[in-house]
Amino acid sequence: MILIHVCCGPCLLYPLAWFRERGIEVVGYFYNPNIHPYREFKARIKALEEVEALKGLNILWDKNYGLRWFIKETLMVWENPQKRCERCYVVRLKQTVKKALELKAEAFTTTLLYSIYQRHNLIREIAEDLSHKYKIPFFYEDFRKGYQLGQQEALNIGIYRQAYCGCVFSEEERYSKTRKKELNKSLKKEE
């Protein structure tokens, strides 16, 4: 069994189909203290519960709203999007590794590898580091190739699809033209 960290319902659809086509058993794990506001957090839980029921998948839940903790964890790096996202990935993947070890899973992975908007190479690097540190295999697959298929399925079944990664900083960047410009400048400097 592979434990798959699940950020949301739509991002699970393609990876789940991929695993099932290959006869690989997966269990989902929802742990996302980054999601803001509370209404968004609840909407993502509801959408994932719909996928859980529709697909007959076992999902382990951490439904604690973690905004205060997340802000504390990312406050020192909030102006640097690369570092902020890195910290967020580390927090969620480290907790996934701990849960995988507790369950005696064969490996762990994440639906973050599905999104075309996430920092794919950084996610992979962090997961590989955690794999080495905690002595549990990281199952890598570039699920982005199925992004459109997963999004179309989410539309077809009518589940909620979010418009940003979930964190308060991302929400601001989504709506603020000034913040988008600042973000683009920051990311170009890092390249």
Backbone as a printed PyTorch tensor [residue, N CA C, xyz], in Angstrom:
tensor([[[  0.8310,  -1.1820,   0.0000],
         [  0.0000,   0.0000,   0.0000],
         [  0.8780,   1.2490,   0.0000]],

        [[  0.4670,   2.2180,  -0.8080],
         [  1.1500,   3.5080,  -0.8730],
         [  0.2380,   4.5520,  -0.2450]],

        [[  0.7930,   5.3670,   0.6370],
         [  0.0440,   6.4650,   1.2200],
         [  0.2230,   7.6830,   0.3260]],

        [[ -0.8990,   8.2410,  -0.1350],
         [ -0.8360,   9.4080,  -1.0110],
         [ -1.3890,  10.6290,  -0.2820]],

        [[ -0.5260,  11.6080,  -0.0900],
         [ -0.9670,  12.8800,   0.4760],
         [ -1.8920,  13.5250,  -0.5430]],

        [[ -3.0690,  13.9680,  -0.0880],
         [ -4.0720,  14.5430,  -0.9820],
         [ -4.3090,  15.9970,  -0.6100]],

        [[ -4.0570,  16.8690,  -1.5650],
         [ -4.2900,  18.2920,  -1.3100],
         [ -5.7500,  18.6670,  -1.5260]],

        [[ -6.4380,  17.9610,  -2.4430],
         [ -7.8360,  18.2760,  -2.7430],
         [ -8.4280,  17.1850,  -3.6410]],

        [[ -9.7530,  17.1960,  -3.7730],
         [-10.4450,  16.1980,  -4.5820],
         [-10.0510,  16.1790,  -6.0480]],

        [[-10.0820,  17.3280,  -6.7430],
         [ -9.7430,  17.3090,  -8.1710],
         [ -8.3330,  16.7950,  -8.4540]],

        [[ -7.3850,  17.1230,  -7.5800],
         [ -6.0010,  16.6910,  -7.8050],
         [ -5.7940,  15.2080,  -7.5350]],

        [[ -6.7510,  14.5670,  -6.8970],
         [ -6.6460,  13.1330,  -6.6310],
         [ -7.1290,  12.2820,  -7.8000]],

        [[ -8.0320,  12.7960,  -8.6030],
         [ -8.7140,  11.9770,  -9.6090],
         [ -7.7650,  11.2680, -10.5760]],

        [[ -6.8810,  12.0010, -11.2180],
         [ -5.9820,  11.3640, -12.1800],
         [ -4.9770,  10.4230, -11.5020]],

        [[ -4.2760,  10.8520, -10.4410],
         [ -3.3460,   9.9210,  -9.7990],
         [ -4.0300,   8.6280,  -9.3150]],

        [[ -5.2310,   8.7540,  -8.7670],
         [ -5.9450,   7.5670,  -8.3060],
         [ -6.2230,   6.6150,  -9.4660]],

        [[ -6.6900,   7.1540, -10.5790],
         [ -6.9420,   6.3230, -11.7680],
         [ -5.6480,   5.6690, -12.2420]],

        [[ -4.5600,   6.4240, -12.2130],
         [ -3.2600,   5.9070, -12.6410],
         [ -2.8560,   4.7010, -11.7810]],

        [[ -2.9660,   4.8340, -10.4750],
         [ -2.6100,   3.7370,  -9.5740],
         [ -3.5280,   2.5340,  -9.7830]],

        [[ -4.8010,   2.7750,  -9.8960],
         [ -5.7540,   1.6720, -10.0500],
         [ -5.5610,   0.9240, -11.3650]],

        [[ -5.2250,   1.6340, -12.4230],
         [ -4.9520,   0.9730, -13.7110],
         [ -3.7840,  -0.0010, -13.5930]],

        [[ -2.9040,   0.2440, -12.6600],
         [ -1.7140,  -0.5900, -12.4750],
         [ -1.8600,  -1.5660, -11.3120]],

        [[ -3.0350,  -1.5660, -10.6950],
         [ -3.2920,  -2.4970,  -9.5980],
         [ -2.5430,  -2.1740,  -8.3270]],

        [[ -2.2180,  -0.9100,  -8.1340],
         [ -1.4740,  -0.4880,  -6.9450],
         [ -2.4630,   0.0750,  -5.9280]],

        [[ -2.4500,  -0.4890,  -4.7300],
         [ -3.3510,  -0.0300,  -3.6680],
         [ -2.8270,   1.2690,  -3.0590]],

        [[ -3.7320,   2.2320,  -2.9160],
         [ -3.3790,   3.4840,  -2.2550],
         [ -4.4070,   3.8180,  -1.1820]],

        [[ -3.9370,   4.5320,  -0.1900],
         [ -4.7890,   5.1050,   0.8440],
         [ -4.4970,   6.5930,   0.8270]],

        [[ -5.5420,   7.4150,   0.8640],
         [ -5.3680,   8.8610,   0.8590],
         [ -5.1280,   9.4130,   2.2520]],

        [[ -4.4510,  10.5530,   2.2920],
         [ -4.2070,  11.2300,   3.5690],
         [ -4.3690,  12.7330,   3.3600]],

        [[ -5.3790,  13.3030,   3.9900],
         [ -5.6350,  14.7350,   3.8980],
         [ -5.0060,  15.4340,   5.0900]],

        [[ -3.9610,  16.1910,   4.8120],
         [ -3.2980,  17.0100,   5.8250],
         [ -2.8420,  18.2910,   5.1350]],

        [[ -3.5530,  19.3860,   5.3820],
         [ -3.2950,  20.6340,   4.6620],
         [ -3.5610,  21.8510,   5.5510]],

        [[ -2.6520,  22.1160,   6.5060],
         [ -2.8620,  23.2510,   7.4030],
         [ -2.6850,  24.5980,   6.7090]],

        [[ -2.2870,  24.5770,   5.4530],
         [ -2.0510,  25.7980,   4.6990],
         [ -3.3210,  26.4360,   4.1420]],

        [[ -4.4010,  25.7120,   4.0730],
         [ -5.5830,  26.1870,   3.3460],
         [ -6.3210,  27.2780,   4.1330]],

        [[ -6.6080,  28.3680,   3.4280],
         [ -7.2650,  29.5410,   3.9940],
         [ -8.1930,  30.1210,   2.9280]],

        [[ -9.2970,  30.7200,   3.2630],
         [ -9.8910,  30.8620,   4.5830],
         [-10.6050,  29.5830,   5.0170]],

        [[-11.2310,  29.6460,   6.1670],
         [-11.9070,  28.4760,   6.7300],
         [-12.9500,  27.9200,   5.7590]],

        [[-13.6750,  28.7910,   5.0950],
         [-14.6940,  28.3740,   4.1310],
         [-14.0600,  27.5560,   2.9940]],

        [[-12.8730,  27.9740,   2.5490],
         [-12.1470,  27.2400,   1.5040],
         [-11.7310,  25.8670,   2.0260]],

        [[-11.2410,  25.8320,   3.2540],
         [-10.8380,  24.5760,   3.8930],
         [-12.0070,  23.5890,   3.8990]],

        [[-13.1720,  24.0680,   4.3180],
         [-14.3640,  23.2080,   4.3740],
         [-14.8150,  22.7870,   2.9740]],

        [[-14.7180,  23.6780,   1.9930],
         [-15.1170,  23.3470,   0.6220],
         [-14.2290,  22.2380,   0.0520]],

        [[-12.9440,  22.2870,   0.3650],
         [-12.0300,  21.2580,  -0.1380],
         [-12.2790,  19.9130,   0.5550]],

        [[-12.5920,  19.9550,   1.8140],
         [-12.9320,  18.7150,   2.5200],
         [-14.1870,  18.1060,   1.9150]],

        [[-15.1970,  18.9140,   1.6930],
         [-16.4510,  18.4220,   1.1180],
         [-16.2150,  17.7980,  -0.2600]],

        [[-15.4270,  18.4560,  -1.0970],
         [-15.1360,  17.9300,  -2.4330],
         [-14.3890,  16.5990,  -2.3470]],

        [[-13.4440,  16.5080,  -1.4240],
         [-12.6930,  15.2630,  -1.2750],
         [-13.5680,  14.1540,  -0.6980]],

        [[-14.4800,  14.5010,   0.1950],
         [-15.4260,  13.5010,   0.7070],
         [-16.2850,  12.9470,  -0.4390]],

        [[-16.6430,  13.8030,  -1.3840],
         [-17.4130,  13.3540,  -2.5470],
         [-16.5900,  12.3810,  -3.3920]],

        [[-15.3270,  12.6940,  -3.6000],
         [-14.4470,  11.7960,  -4.3550],
         [-14.2650,  10.4840,  -3.6000]],

        [[-14.0610,  10.5690,  -2.2970],
         [-13.9040,   9.3770,  -1.4600],
         [-15.0900,   8.4310,  -1.6310]],

        [[-16.3000,   8.9790,  -1.5720],
         [-17.5120,   8.1580,  -1.6990],
         [-17.6760,   7.6290,  -3.1170]],

        [[-17.4560,   8.4910,  -4.0950],
         [-17.6340,   8.1190,  -5.4980],
         [-16.6360,   7.0500,  -5.9420]],

        [[-15.4060,   7.1700,  -5.4830],
         [-14.3330,   6.2690,  -5.9270],
         [-14.0840,   5.1080,  -4.9700]],

        [[-14.7380,   5.1160,  -3.8120],
         [-14.5530,   4.0300,  -2.8610],
         [-13.1330,   3.9510,  -2.3330]],

        [[-12.5590,   5.1010,  -2.0340],
         [-11.1850,   5.1620,  -1.5450],
         [-11.1840,   5.4310,  -0.0500]],

        [[-10.2990,   4.7770,   0.6620],
         [-10.1160,   5.0400,   2.0800],
         [ -9.2310,   6.2720,   2.2270]],

        [[ -9.7420,   7.2940,   2.9090],
         [ -8.9660,   8.5010,   3.1620],
         [ -8.8570,   8.7120,   4.6660]],

        [[ -7.6450,   8.9540,   5.1080],
         [ -7.3850,   9.3060,   6.4990],
         [ -7.4090,  10.8270,   6.5700]],

        [[ -8.0820,  11.3400,   7.5810],
         [ -8.3420,  12.7720,   7.6400],
         [ -7.6650,  13.4550,   8.8130]],

        [[ -7.1050,  14.6280,   8.5580],
         [ -6.7430,  15.5660,   9.6080],
         [ -7.5300,  16.8270,   9.2720]],

        [[ -8.6780,  16.9810,   9.9190],
         [ -9.5840,  18.0910,   9.6100],
         [ -9.3920,  19.2860,  10.5390]],

        [[ -8.2510,  19.3290,  11.2110],
         [ -7.9540,  20.4750,  12.0650],
         [ -7.5540,  21.6600,  11.1940]],

        [[ -8.2340,  22.7670,  11.3980],
         [ -7.9200,  23.9750,  10.6390],
         [ -6.6310,  24.5650,  11.1910]],

        [[ -5.5910,  24.5800,  10.3830],
         [ -4.2590,  24.9070,  10.8820],
         [ -3.7260,  26.2700,  10.5230]],

        [[ -4.5910,  27.2350,  10.2530],
         [ -4.1120,  28.5410,   9.7910],
         [ -3.1070,  29.1780,  10.7450]],

        [[ -3.4150,  29.2440,  12.0260],
         [ -2.5130,  29.9140,  12.9750],
         [ -1.1440,  29.2200,  13.0030]],

        [[ -1.1750,  27.9110,  13.0220],
         [  0.0780,  27.1510,  13.0240],
         [  0.8420,  27.3730,  11.7230]],

        [[  0.1230,  27.3520,  10.5960],
         [  0.7620,  27.5500,   9.2990],
         [  1.4100,  28.9300,   9.1930]],

        [[  0.7110,  29.9520,   9.6470],
         [  1.2640,  31.3120,   9.6130],
         [  2.5470,  31.3650,  10.4370]],

        [[  2.5030,  30.7660,  11.6050],
         [  3.7030,  30.7310,  12.4590],
         [  4.8610,  30.0410,  11.7400]],

        [[  4.5820,  28.9550,  11.0620],
         [  5.6140,  28.1820,  10.3550],
         [  6.2020,  28.9260,   9.1580]],

        [[  5.4210,  29.7970,   8.5350],
         [  5.8750,  30.4500,   7.3020],
         [  6.1550,  31.9400,   7.4620]],

        [[  5.9230,  32.4890,   8.6330],
         [  6.0590,  33.9290,   8.8360],
         [  7.4510,  34.4480,   8.4700]],

        [[  8.4600,  33.7340,   8.8210],
         [  9.8300,  34.2040,   8.5810],
         [ 10.1880,  34.2460,   7.0950]],

        [[  9.4440,  33.5210,   6.2700],
         [  9.7940,  33.4480,   4.8460],
         [  8.6580,  33.8970,   3.9400]],

        [[  7.6440,  34.5490,   4.4750],
         [  6.4480,  34.8480,   3.6820],
         [  6.7250,  35.7520,   2.4940]],

        [[  7.7310,  36.6040,   2.5400],
         [  8.0400,  37.4780,   1.4060],
         [  8.7640,  36.7440,   0.2780]],

        [[  9.3090,  35.5970,   0.5610],
         [ 10.0380,  34.8410,  -0.4560],
         [  9.1910,  33.6440,  -0.8790]],

        [[  8.5200,  33.7380,  -2.0370],
         [  7.6210,  32.6510,  -2.4510],
         [  8.3130,  31.2880,  -2.5420]],

        [[  9.5480,  31.2570,  -2.9880],
         [ 10.2460,  29.9730,  -3.1070],
         [ 10.4060,  29.3320,  -1.7290]],

        [[ 10.8490,  30.1010,  -0.7590],
         [ 11.0590,  29.5790,   0.5940],
         [  9.7340,  29.2810,   1.2890]],

        [[  8.7520,  30.1270,   1.0460],
         [  7.4340,  29.9200,   1.6490],
         [  6.8310,  28.6000,   1.1710]],

        [[  6.8540,  28.3760,  -0.1210],
         [  6.3200,  27.1240,  -0.6710],
         [  7.1460,  25.9320,  -0.1970]],

        [[  8.4480,  26.1130,  -0.1370],
         [  9.3150,  25.0370,   0.3400],
         [  8.9210,  24.6290,   1.7550]],

        [[  8.7180,  25.6020,   2.6150],
         [  8.3420,  25.3090,   4.0020],
         [  7.0000,  24.5900,   4.0580]],

        [[  6.0590,  25.0360,   3.2360],
         [  4.7380,  24.4110,   3.1860],
         [  4.8350,  22.9560,   2.7230]],

        [[  5.6280,  22.7090,   1.6880],
         [  5.8040,  21.3400,   1.1910],
         [  6.4450,  20.4540,   2.2580]],

        [[  7.4810,  20.9840,   2.9140],
         [  8.1670,  20.2070,   3.9470],
         [  7.1960,  19.8140,   5.0550]],

        [[  6.4170,  20.7760,   5.5350],
         [  5.4680,  20.5240,   6.6250],
         [  4.4970,  19.4050,   6.2470]],

        [[  3.8910,  19.5060,   5.0700],
         [  2.8700,  18.5250,   4.6810],
         [  3.4770,  17.1660,   4.3380]],

        [[  4.6080,  17.1700,   3.6680],
         [  5.2100,  15.8830,   3.2990],
         [  5.8340,  15.1760,   4.4990]],

        [[  6.3980,  15.9270,   5.4140],
         [  6.9600,  15.3130,   6.6180],
         [  5.8530,  14.6290,   7.4290]],

        [[  4.7080,  15.2850,   7.5560],
         [  3.5870,  14.6800,   8.2700],
         [  3.0900,  13.4300,   7.5270]],

        [[  3.1190,  13.4720,   6.2050],
         [  2.7150,  12.3100,   5.3990],
         [  3.6660,  11.1450,   5.6320]],

        [[  4.9480,  11.4310,   5.6850],
         [  5.9410,  10.3880,   5.9550],
         [  5.6920,   9.7600,   7.3240]],

        [[  5.4330,  10.5840,   8.3140],
         [  5.1670,  10.0570,   9.6550],
         [  3.9330,   9.1560,   9.6560]],

        [[  2.8980,   9.5640,   8.9340],
         [  1.6860,   8.7540,   8.8470],
         [  1.9720,   7.4590,   8.0860]],

        [[  2.7590,   7.5270,   7.0370],
         [  3.1120,   6.3290,   6.2610],
         [  3.8870,   5.3340,   7.1210]],

        [[  4.7970,   5.8310,   7.9300],
         [  5.5540,   4.9520,   8.8300],
         [  4.6380,   4.3190,   9.8690]],

        [[  3.7370,   5.1170,  10.4010],
         [  2.7770,   4.6180,  11.3890],
         [  1.9230,   3.4880,  10.7970]],

        [[  1.5480,   3.6280,   9.5310],
         [  0.7030,   2.6370,   8.8610],
         [  1.4930,   1.4730,   8.2650]],

        [[  2.8170,   1.5850,   8.3240],
         [  3.6960,   0.5900,   7.7110],
         [  3.4350,   0.4910,   6.2030]],

        [[  3.2450,   1.6540,   5.5900],
         [  3.0420,   1.7340,   4.1410],
         [  4.3350,   1.3620,   3.4300]],

        [[  4.2050,   0.8850,   2.2110],
         [  5.3840,   0.5260,   1.4140],
         [  6.1040,   1.7570,   0.9030]],

        [[  5.3460,   2.8590,   0.7120],
         [  5.9160,   4.0910,   0.1710],
         [  4.9180,   5.2190,   0.3950]],

        [[  5.3460,   6.4300,   0.0570],
         [  4.4550,   7.5890,   0.1150],
         [  4.6070,   8.3980,  -1.1620]],

        [[  3.5960,   9.1940,  -1.4560],
         [  3.6380,  10.1150,  -2.5840],
         [  2.6570,  11.2440,  -2.3000]],

        [[  2.4250,  12.1130,  -3.2750],
         [  1.5530,  13.2620,  -3.0700],
         [  0.8720,  13.6920,  -4.3570]],

        [[ -0.3380,  14.1900,  -4.2200],
         [ -1.0530,  14.7400,  -5.3770],
         [ -0.4750,  16.0860,  -5.7920]],

        [[  0.4000,  16.6550,  -4.9950],
         [  1.0620,  17.9000,  -5.3910],
         [  1.8300,  17.7040,  -6.7020]],

        [[  2.1980,  16.4670,  -6.9960],
         [  2.9160,  16.1610,  -8.2420],
         [  2.0040,  16.1950,  -9.4630]],

        [[  0.7220,  16.3860,  -9.2510],
         [ -0.2560,  16.4530, -10.3300],
         [ -0.4430,  17.8820, -10.8490]],

        [[ -0.3440,  18.8500,  -9.9700],
         [ -0.6530,  20.2290, -10.3330],
         [  0.4190,  20.8490, -11.2230]],

        [[ -0.0370,  21.4830, -12.2850],
         [  0.8860,  22.1990, -13.1770],
         [  1.3030,  23.5380, -12.5590]],

        [[  0.6920,  23.9030, -11.4490],
         [  0.9820,  25.1790, -10.8030],
         [  1.9390,  25.0660,  -9.6250]],

        [[  2.2450,  23.8640,  -9.1920],
         [  3.1480,  23.6780,  -8.0640],
         [  4.5990,  23.6010,  -8.5480]],

        [[  5.5210,  23.7400,  -7.6270],
         [  6.9570,  23.6810,  -7.9410],
         [  7.3950,  22.2160,  -7.9000]],

        [[  7.1710,  21.5600,  -9.0140],
         [  7.3250,  20.1110,  -9.1450],
         [  8.7000,  19.6110,  -8.6920]],

        [[  9.7530,  20.2040,  -9.2040],
         [ 11.1030,  19.7300,  -8.8690],
         [ 11.4090,  19.9120,  -7.3860]],

        [[ 10.9260,  20.9930,  -6.8110],
         [ 11.1290,  21.2310,  -5.3830],
         [ 10.3850,  20.1790,  -4.5520]],

        [[  9.1650,  19.8610,  -4.9410],
         [  8.3880,  18.8300,  -4.2370],
         [  9.1290,  17.5020,  -4.2910]],

        [[  9.6010,  17.1610,  -5.4750],
         [ 10.3260,  15.8920,  -5.6390],
         [ 11.5910,  15.8660,  -4.7790]],

        [[ 12.3370,  16.9600,  -4.7880],
         [ 13.5760,  17.0360,  -4.0110],
         [ 13.2950,  16.8720,  -2.5200]],

        [[ 12.2790,  17.5560,  -2.0190],
         [ 11.9250,  17.4680,  -0.5920],
         [ 11.4810,  16.0480,  -0.2480]],

        [[ 10.6480,  15.4660,  -1.0870],
         [ 10.1630,  14.1060,  -0.8210],
         [ 11.3140,  13.1040,  -0.8390]],

        [[ 12.2470,  13.2610,  -1.7580],
         [ 13.3970,  12.3580,  -1.8080],
         [ 14.2720,  12.5210,  -0.5670]],

        [[ 14.4500,  13.7560,  -0.1080],
         [ 15.2210,  13.9960,   1.1190],
         [ 14.5420,  13.3470,   2.3230]],

        [[ 13.2320,  13.5120,   2.4330],
         [ 12.4970,  12.8990,   3.5360],
         [ 12.5420,  11.3700,   3.4470]],

        [[ 12.4730,  10.8560,   2.2500],
         [ 12.5620,   9.4120,   2.0350],
         [ 13.8850,   8.8760,   2.5780]],

        [[ 14.9460,   9.5650,   2.2420],
         [ 16.2790,   9.1540,   2.7030],
         [ 16.3880,   9.2790,   4.2250]],

        [[ 15.9220,  10.3950,   4.7500],
         [ 16.0270,  10.6570,   6.1890],
         [ 15.2250,   9.6600,   7.0200]],

        [[ 14.0160,   9.3390,   6.5680],
         [ 13.1260,   8.4810,   7.3460],
         [ 13.1120,   7.0260,   6.8820]],

        [[ 13.8970,   6.7260,   5.8860],
         [ 14.0520,   5.3370,   5.4060],
         [ 12.7260,   4.7220,   4.9400]],

        [[ 11.9950,   5.4780,   4.1420],
         [ 10.7640,   4.9770,   3.5310],
         [ 10.7760,   5.4260,   2.0740]],

        [[ 10.4660,   4.5320,   1.1490],
         [ 10.5070,   4.9000,  -0.2670],
         [  9.4990,   6.0010,  -0.6290]],

        [[  9.9550,   6.8750,  -1.4960],
         [  9.0970,   7.8930,  -2.0900],
         [  8.7250,   7.3880,  -3.4830]],

        [[  7.4390,   7.2870,  -3.7500],
         [  6.9800,   6.8350,  -5.0540],
         [  6.8130,   8.0580,  -5.9460]],

        [[  7.6690,   8.1530,  -6.9540],
         [  7.6180,   9.3050,  -7.8440],
         [  6.9570,   8.9590,  -9.1750]],

        [[  6.0420,   9.8340,  -9.5540],
         [  5.4610,   9.7870, -10.8990],
         [  5.0790,  11.2260, -11.2460]],

        [[  5.3580,  11.6220, -12.4700],
         [  4.9800,  12.9570, -12.9190],
         [  3.5330,  12.8870, -13.4060]],

        [[  2.6120,  13.2050, -12.5120],
         [  1.1900,  13.1110, -12.8210],
         [  0.6780,  14.2920, -13.6420]],

        [[  1.5220,  15.2790, -13.9030],
         [  1.0830,  16.4560, -14.6560],
         [  0.5970,  16.0960, -16.0600]],

        [[  1.0890,  14.9870, -16.5850],
         [  0.6600,  14.5850, -17.9360],
         [ -0.8450,  14.3170, -17.9910]],

        [[ -1.4580,  14.0360, -16.8510],
         [ -2.8950,  13.7870, -16.8040],
         [ -3.7010,  14.9510, -16.2590]],

        [[ -3.0790,  16.1230, -16.2050],
         [ -3.7440,  17.2810, -15.6030],
         [ -5.0910,  17.5830, -16.2640]],

        [[ -5.1150,  17.6610, -17.5690],
         [ -6.3690,  17.9950, -18.2600],
         [ -7.4200,  16.9080, -18.0690]],

        [[ -6.9990,  15.6500, -18.0630],
         [ -7.9420,  14.5500, -17.8390],
         [ -8.5910,  14.6490, -16.4620]],

        [[ -7.7800,  14.9200, -15.4600],
         [ -8.2960,  15.0470, -14.1030],
         [ -9.2280,  16.2330, -13.9460]],

        [[ -8.8590,  17.3450, -14.5540],
         [ -9.7100,  18.5330, -14.4680],
         [-11.0380,  18.3140, -15.1840]],

        [[-10.9860,  17.6330, -16.3170],
         [-12.2240,  17.3400, -17.0450],
         [-13.1270,  16.4080, -16.2370]],

        [[-12.5250,  15.4160, -15.5900],
         [-13.3200,  14.5170, -14.7560],
         [-13.9560,  15.2780, -13.5890]],

        [[-13.1980,  16.1920, -12.9820],
         [-13.7450,  17.0020, -11.8890],
         [-14.9440,  17.8150, -12.3790]],

        [[-14.8450,  18.3680, -13.5690],
         [-15.9720,  19.1020, -14.1550],
         [-17.1540,  18.1720, -14.4060]],

        [[-16.8620,  16.9990, -14.9570],
         [-17.9250,  16.0420, -15.2880],
         [-18.7020,  15.5780, -14.0580]],

        [[-17.9960,  15.3690, -12.9490],
         [-18.6940,  14.8880, -11.7550],
         [-19.1940,  16.0450, -10.8790]],

        [[-18.8020,  17.2570, -11.2370],
         [-19.3450,  18.4380, -10.5750],
         [-18.8080,  18.7290,  -9.1920]],

        [[-17.5510,  18.3680,  -8.9370],
         [-16.9960,  18.6900,  -7.6210],
         [-16.3170,  20.0570,  -7.6480]],

        [[-16.2150,  20.6480,  -6.4850],
         [-15.6010,  21.9610,  -6.3250],
         [-14.1570,  21.9450,  -6.8000]],

        [[-13.8180,  22.9280,  -7.6240],
         [-12.4360,  23.1170,  -8.0910],
         [-11.9600,  24.4760,  -7.6270]],

        [[-10.8780,  24.5060,  -6.8790],
         [-10.3590,  25.7460,  -6.3320],
         [ -9.5550,  26.5120,  -7.3820]],

        [[ -9.3220,  27.7950,  -7.0920],
         [ -8.6190,  28.6540,  -8.0370],
         [ -7.2380,  29.0950,  -7.5550]],

        [[ -6.7750,  28.5450,  -6.4490],
         [ -5.4460,  28.8780,  -5.9360],
         [ -4.9810,  27.7370,  -5.0440]],

        [[ -3.6980,  27.7210,  -4.6980],
         [ -3.1290,  26.5820,  -3.9790],
         [ -3.7760,  26.3710,  -2.6170]],

        [[ -4.2160,  27.4620,  -2.0050],
         [ -4.8840,  27.3150,  -0.7220],
         [ -4.3730,  28.2410,   0.3530]],

        [[ -3.1180,  28.6570,   0.2700],
         [ -2.5850,  29.4720,   1.3590],
         [ -3.0290,  30.9280,   1.2250]],

        [[ -2.9880,  31.6350,   2.3310],
         [ -3.4170,  33.0250,   2.3820],
         [ -2.5670,  33.8820,   1.4460]],

        [[ -1.2980,  33.5520,   1.2920],
         [ -0.4100,  34.3090,   0.4240],
         [ -0.7930,  34.1020,  -1.0460]],

        [[ -1.0880,  32.8610,  -1.3780],
         [ -1.5080,  32.5400,  -2.7430],
         [ -2.8320,  33.2080,  -3.0830]],

        [[ -3.7250,  33.2610,  -2.1130],
         [ -5.0050,  33.9210,  -2.3480],
         [ -4.7840,  35.3970,  -2.6650]],

        [[ -3.9070,  36.0380,  -1.9140],
         [ -3.5990,  37.4460,  -2.1800],
         [ -3.0020,  37.6090,  -3.5690]],

        [[ -2.0600,  36.7390,  -3.9250],
         [ -1.4190,  36.8190,  -5.2340],
         [ -2.4200,  36.6020,  -6.3650]],

        [[ -3.4230,  35.8000,  -6.1140],
         [ -4.4430,  35.5260,  -7.1270],
         [ -5.2410,  36.7810,  -7.4680]],

        [[ -5.5610,  37.5890,  -6.4710],
         [ -6.4280,  38.7340,  -6.6690],
         [ -5.6970,  40.0700,  -6.8290]],

        [[ -4.4580,  40.1440,  -6.3850],
         [ -3.7400,  41.4150,  -6.3920],
         [ -2.7710,  41.4810,  -7.5750]],

        [[ -3.0010,  42.4080,  -8.4870],
         [ -2.0990,  42.5910,  -9.6410],
         [ -0.7080,  43.0140,  -9.1750]],

        [[ -0.6510,  43.8670,  -8.1580],
         [  0.6380,  44.3060,  -7.6220],
         [  1.4190,  43.1310,  -7.0760]],

        [[  0.7510,  42.2640,  -6.3000],
         [  1.4370,  41.0990,  -5.7210],
         [  1.8780,  40.1250,  -6.8220]],

        [[  1.0830,  39.9750,  -7.8750],
         [  1.4670,  39.0980,  -8.9900],
         [  2.7610,  39.5950,  -9.6310]],

        [[  2.8540,  40.9080,  -9.8390],
         [  4.0650,  41.4850, -10.4220],
         [  5.2670,  41.2510,  -9.5110]],

        [[  5.0790,  41.4890,  -8.2020],
         [  6.1600,  41.2650,  -7.2350],
         [  6.5890,  39.8030,  -7.2290]],

        [[  5.6090,  38.9040,  -7.2710],
         [  5.8990,  37.4730,  -7.2820],
         [  6.7030,  37.1030,  -8.5220]],

        [[  6.2880,  37.5750,  -9.6690],
         [  7.0130,  37.2670, -10.9140],
         [  8.4420,  37.7770, -10.8690]],

        [[  8.6570,  38.9730, -10.3360],
         [ 10.0190,  39.5110, -10.1980],
         [ 10.8450,  38.6450,  -9.2660]],

        [[ 10.2520,  38.2610,  -8.1410],
         [ 10.9470,  37.4350,  -7.1570],
         [ 11.3630,  36.0920,  -7.7430]],

        [[ 10.4480,  35.4690,  -8.4700],
         [ 10.7360,  34.1480,  -9.0560],
         [ 11.8110,  34.2530, -10.1400]],

        [[ 11.8140,  35.3380, -10.9130],
         [ 12.8370,  35.5170, -11.9460],
         [ 14.2220,  35.6690, -11.3270]],

        [[ 14.2990,  36.3600, -10.1820],
         [ 15.5800,  36.5150,  -9.4790],
         [ 16.1280,  35.1840,  -9.0130]],

        [[ 15.2350,  34.2760,  -8.6490],
         [ 15.6490,  32.9630,  -8.1170],
         [ 16.1200,  32.0070,  -9.1960]],

        [[ 15.7470,  32.2610, -10.4450],
         [ 16.1080,  31.3280, -11.5350],
         [ 17.5540,  31.3740, -11.8830]]])
